[in-house]
Amino acid sequence: MMGCCLSEPDAGVELQDPVSGTHQFTIRHYSQTKGIGPGNSILSRYFTVDGRTWFARFYPDGYTPNSAFAAFYVQTLYKPRRRAVLARFTFQLLKPDGTVRYSRRSDGPCTFDRRCNSWGFRVFVTREALEGAELGVLHEDSIKVRCTVEVVNSRRRESRGGGDGDRASSVAAGSATMAPQSADFAANAMRLFLKSGRAPFDVKFSVGGTVFEAHGLVVAAQSEWFATALYGHGGEGGRWAEAGLPCVTISGTSPEAFEGVLHYIYHDELPEKLIKANGEAAMTRQLFEAADMFLIERMKQMCAGRLRRFIRDDTVRGIMDLAQAHSCKELEQACQAFLGRRRPQPTILY
């Protein structure tokens, strides 16, 4: 559940020299964002601070019903599981030339944990002021926003040791010295599986007559669908691995979409070249369907965000049917909002 700050840090937490990161984005077609409804937000692109992924939320119609204020929140992509993250945050509205015109900073560090991983300002600025000439941040129906996150209990600083709490934790764990900073597992895995050639492909997939090679453990780690199919999960699961088939035949998707799925699995990003080569709207739709088929939720949501750009009078019904068929509530709500206003669905562009 989202709420307003603020939380007090635990005793003994050093607040000096936080690890900070800044993400700047532009809300385009601002006038078209009005009317999406209180509590509905537009998301920014992901950004990284202190090794953790974050994104910003903009609530043009307010966080709560009948609010006269636009709201801004910052959120972690995943809820911290082992250890809460203490972070301050700042939102700034910029003039077209990049100078700061309006700014608000959290009063103190907020606790991002398993119970709540989203904090912000329900009362940030009135919509009247946001749109007014005196503030001067609305230019050509666009608003520039800068979000800064400052992590005050940085994992990087802890890896260097030095605090009494750090030493006590080390002794409790059975070691008098701090462990070195964790290696970048994703980068190491990429070097091993794709670049070094030391880990040969061990599974093949045939999709529409095209054969793709992959690493069974890699695709299974990113997709429960592949994990069940290759290694079993009760019932009929694991039939391919158990049968020792040299090549798995997959139906229900195209070779291009499957290539995009593999690209996402190995690179953690959408295949931009593939999308541009095959037409953004059509290819994004195929990738959305494939992501749902292979149970890759983050990829599905990324595709859904792109599909919102193509909601128009002649496409809204088709996209609505697509969203309903693949149980994507956010995309369905975007179509419903468009039908209610009969205006293009707003997006945040970068």
C-alpha positions, 0 to 999 in steps of 0.5 A: 500500500502506498502512503506518505512519508516519513519513516525514521531510520534505525538507530546507528544508521549512518546518513552521510554520503548517500549513494544517489541517482537521478532520472529525468523524464518528460510527460508529453501530451499533458492535457491528455493525461487529465481524466484517467482518474484518481489513483491511476498513474503513468510510469517512467522508465526504470532507472538504477540507484545503488544496484536497485531498480526504481521508477517514478509514478505520476498521478495527474488526477491525484492520488485520492478522489477529489484531490486538487493536487497532482501526486508523484511517487517513487517505487522500487521494481521489486520489494526488498526481501532481506533488508529494508532500503532507507532512501530520501527522494526529490522531485523537481519540475523543470523549465524548458531550459532545464532550470529548476522551477519547483522542488520538493524533498522528503523530510527524511529517509523512508523505509522501502521494504516488503510491506511498502516499496512506494513513497511519495507526495500525495500533495505535490502541487495543485493542478492549477499551479502546474498548468499556470503561467506563473510556474512556467513548467508546462511548455508545448503541452509537456512537463520535464521532471527530475527524480533523485533518489538518495540511498542512505544505507548503501550496500556499497558503503557497507561492503567497505566496512567501518561501522560498529554495527557492521562489525557486530553483524560480521561477528554474529555471522561467524566472521571477523571481516566483512565479505567483499562486495557481491559480484555482478551475477547477470554480467558473469552469466552473460559472459559465460553463456553467450560470450565465452563459448565455454557453456555450450547450448544444450536445448533446441527449439523449433518454431515455425520451421526455424531452430533456436539454440539456448541454455536450458537453465537460463531460459528456465530461470527466467520463465516458469513455462520453460522450467516446467516444460524442461525440468518438470513440475508434476503432472505432465511437466518435464516430458521433453527433458525426460524424453531426451528430445534433441529439439522441442517443437513449439506452436502458438508463436512466430519465429520472430516473437520467439527470437524476441523472447530469447533476446529478453531472457538473455539481455533483460531488455526488449529487442529494439532492432527486431521491433523496428525491423518488423514494425513496432505496433505489430511486433510489440503485439506479438511479443506481448502475446509471447511473453504471456504464453511463456509466463514472463510477466515483466516483459509482458508489462513492458510490451503493454506499456508500448502498446498504450502508444498505439491506442487510437480510434481504429485500434482501441477495440482490438487492443482491448480484446488483446488485453482481456484475452491475456489478462492485462488489467493495466492495458485494459484500463488504458483502453477504457479510459480512451473510450471514455474520453475519445482522445489518445492515451497519454504516455511518458516519453524519454 
